[in-house]
Amino acid sequence: MTGDARFPVHVVTGFLGSGKTTLLRAVLGSEAFGDTAVLVNEFGEVGLDHLLLGEIAEDTVLLDSGCVCCTIRGELSEALRRLHSRRTRGEIPPFRRIVLETTGLAEPAPIASTIAADPVLRHHVRPGTTVAVVDCTNAVTTHWREPIWAEQVAAADRVLLSKTDLATEDEIQATRDTVTGINPGAELLGAEALTRPPERLFDAGPHLRLASGAELTDWLGPAAARDGHATHARGAGIAGIESFALDMEEPVDWTAFAVWLSMLLGQHGERILRVKGVLRIEGADWPLAIHGVQHTVYPPVHLQAFDDWQGESRLIFITRGLSHDVIARSLRTFVAHIADPPGLR
Ligand SMILES: Nc1nc2c(ncn2[C@@H]2O[C@H](COP(=O)(O)OP(=O)(O)OP(=O)(O)O)[C@@H](O)[C@H]2O)c(=O)[nH]1
């Protein structure tokens, strides 16, 4: 455990018709998900009706697996607050996690900033795992046409490939290549993932527990293995998306780094689809894992399993129209003003 008592808000995202509700149906039918509250957007096709047991409040229903299901009316922060206060008053079962299904046209990034920006909510809930559902029958064409598709994939910790029963082998392979080209660190899941217990489906994201070097390497993804080299998403000419690693040989001054990162995300957030990494901090016993999506940077996590870690600091970026060189120059310039540059590559 992270020692964090707040409820995770996991997100199921994916383009229109990709199979988000199908995923939710499959997992929420399982008893293991009984202590889950589900929020669905009222504009989405909910399609959970066959699971409904009864209405327990105006917009809340109890599924026969024991899950609570609410539609979002109005703002997400309001819906989350209401769900939390109903739980506190004992009006609904004491759920332990929230799963939010976004509409097919939503960007997942603002969800994290909604939670971080709400002074009440952020004491009770925390961002959890983002799972993007990708339809293999049309992934490549949708990727070219719809920028939101790539944003959903870039924000994901895990990508569930749907409709593999309908897609050809070539379509499935092209989907894998496109997804990996955009987000090399995301774990690709097949239909077998639907039988995973909730702790295994929703156990990635900013609060993940990394216990070994191998897990750290997996989390950082293949871009981490290619020093400073960019990988370009297929069709990068259109989507303009690339992922790359930025390395720092020397320990990092955390205060200076944190100021730089918030400035970078503040200025270029909409072009930084994702940043994550591990930092060796001056004077600290453990490295820090950092994680950001667009304008939001999550509180860093001390990786306590890595006592006396001597590895290099490494950041992985997924950007749109923002190159490795621009980001490296920005860090170098900023850090040079306040400290010795940390051996940046
Ligand atoms: N054959 C097949 N059909 C699927 C699969 N996943 C989803 N579908 C079908 O695709 C259609 C859309 O699936 P939904 O789960 O409603 O998709 P969604 O992402 O929730 O859709 P929106 O909420 O409208 O964005 C439905 O008819 C599903 O039955 C799959 O893996 N195989």
The ligand as a MOL file (V3000), in Angstrom:
LIG
                    3D

  0  0  0     0  0            999 V3000
M  V30 BEGIN CTAB
M  V30 COUNTS 32 34 0 0 0
M  V30 BEGIN ATOM
M  V30 1 N -17.5220 -8.1490 -31.4540 0
M  V30 2 C -17.1930 -7.2710 -30.4970 0
M  V30 3 N -18.0120 -6.2440 -30.2440 0
M  V30 4 C -17.6520 -5.3730 -29.2760 0
M  V30 5 C -16.4570 -5.5100 -28.5160 0
M  V30 6 N -16.3640 -4.4780 -27.6450 0
M  V30 7 C -17.4660 -3.7150 -27.8570 0
M  V30 8 N -18.2390 -4.2520 -28.8200 0
M  V30 9 C -19.5000 -3.7290 -29.3680 0
M  V30 10 O -19.2460 -2.4150 -29.8560 0
M  V30 11 C -20.3630 -1.5730 -29.6030 0
M  V30 12 C -19.9120 -0.3530 -28.8070 0
M  V30 13 O -19.4640 -0.8080 -27.5480 0
M  V30 14 P -19.6500 0.0420 -26.2190 0
M  V30 15 O -19.1230 -0.7700 -25.1000 0
M  V30 16 O -21.0470 0.5590 -26.1070 0
M  V30 17 O -18.6820 1.2470 -26.5630 0
M  V30 18 P -18.4740 2.6150 -25.7560 0
M  V30 19 O -17.0460 2.9420 -25.8840 0
M  V30 20 O -19.0270 2.4840 -24.3850 0
M  V30 21 O -19.3810 3.5680 -26.6250 0
M  V30 22 P -19.7570 5.1360 -26.3510 0
M  V30 23 O -20.1700 5.2240 -24.8980 0
M  V30 24 O -20.8490 5.3720 -27.3200 0
M  V30 25 O -18.5450 5.9060 -26.6780 0
M  V30 26 C -21.3740 -2.4240 -28.8660 0
M  V30 27 O -22.3010 -2.9090 -29.8100 0
M  V30 28 C -20.5480 -3.5510 -28.2930 0
M  V30 29 O -21.3020 -4.7380 -28.1360 0
M  V30 30 C -15.6110 -6.6380 -28.8140 0
M  V30 31 O -14.5140 -6.8370 -28.2400 0
M  V30 32 N -16.0240 -7.4760 -29.8130 0
M  V30 END ATOM
M  V30 BEGIN BOND
M  V30 1 1 1 2
M  V30 2 2 2 3
M  V30 3 1 2 32
M  V30 4 1 3 4
M  V30 5 2 4 5
M  V30 6 1 4 8
M  V30 7 1 5 6
M  V30 8 1 5 30
M  V30 9 2 6 7
M  V30 10 1 7 8
M  V30 11 1 8 9
M  V30 12 1 9 10
M  V30 13 1 9 28
M  V30 14 1 10 11
M  V30 15 1 11 12
M  V30 16 1 11 26
M  V30 17 1 12 13
M  V30 18 1 13 14
M  V30 19 2 14 15
M  V30 20 1 14 16
M  V30 21 1 14 17
M  V30 22 1 17 18
M  V30 23 2 18 19
M  V30 24 1 18 20
M  V30 25 1 18 21
M  V30 26 1 21 22
M  V30 27 2 22 23
M  V30 28 1 22 24
M  V30 29 1 22 25
M  V30 30 1 26 27
M  V30 31 1 26 28
M  V30 32 1 28 29
M  V30 33 2 30 31
M  V30 34 1 30 32
M  V30 END BOND
M  V30 END CTAB
M  END
